[in-house]
Amino acid sequence: MTEKPPQPIARLQHVQPGQRVILVDDQIERVLLKTDRWYGYFDGMKASLCHPVNPASMVFGEGGWRVKESEK
């Protein structure tokens, strides 16, 4: 029997400035403005780069996590 190994958790560190993302336990889609060594900055707030991101807006594949391309 072969089991699929668990995927790593999608975190804010996998998001690039300018991309839209939904943080875990948040219902608002936010645009990441910039990052520094420890934090990601949004309009009016900051979050740790290790903060989990809603995996529904992310894709796991070769090279790790990345933000899904917009379907608009």
DRENKOL-616299 format. One record per residue (C-alpha): residue in three letters; x, y, z. Coordinates in steps of 0.5 Angstrom, whole numbers, plus 500, padded with zeros to 3 digits. Layout:
BEGIN
alaXYZ;...
//
This chain:
BEGIN
met500500500;thr503507498;glu501513502;lys501520499;pro506524504;pro503530507;gln505537503;pro508542507;ile504548509;ala503554505;arg506560508;leu507567507;gln514567505;his512563499;val508569496;gln512575492;pro510582493;gly504584488;gln501578489;arg494577492;val493572498;ile488570503;leu491569510;val489563514;asp483565519;asp482571515;gln476572509;ile479578506;glu484577500;arg490582501;val495584496;leu502583499;leu506590498;lys513588501;thr517584505;asp523584509;arg527579513;trp521577518;tyr515580516;gly510581510;tyr506588509;phe499589507;asp495595507;gly495597514;met497591517;lys503586517;ala504579518;ser510574520;leu513570514;cys511564517;his504565517;pro500560514;val496562507;asn490559505;pro492553501;ala486554496;ser489560493;met496556492;val499551488;phe504546490;gly508543485;glu515542483;gly519548486;gly514548492;trp508553493;arg506558489;val500563488;lys495560483;glu494565477;ser488569476;glu483567472;lys480574470;
//
